[in-house]
């Protein structure tokens, strides 16, 4: 367990939560618009990803606001972030949805951001 004084870890987790909230709300609120720009024919996929992200946000906020942060909980968060990055790489390689150039860039940018969050959380893990 880490102590309440580990503010950099809390900030890293909450930054992850803020980014995930933004992405989750966008994917949930306007999936058809995003799908059109990304070259995806089924907006439902994006809405489901958005809902999943919002559920992930709940776990992030819960973890970051505990008096003591569980090392295991943070390791699970880091693992989830890394799975997202690996999934993004697979998506970029096999291109199952016929992503547009904008879609490819969006997947790239989000994967890079998620990798940064994973590193930032890992770096501050005691």
Secondary structure, 3 states (H helix, E strand, C coil): CECCCCHHHHHHHHHHHHHHHHHHHHHHHCHHHHHHHHCCCCHHHHHHHHHHHHHHHHHHHHHHCCCCECHHHHHHHHHHHHHHHHHHHHHHHHCCCCCCHHHHHHHHHHHHHHHHHHHHHHHCCC
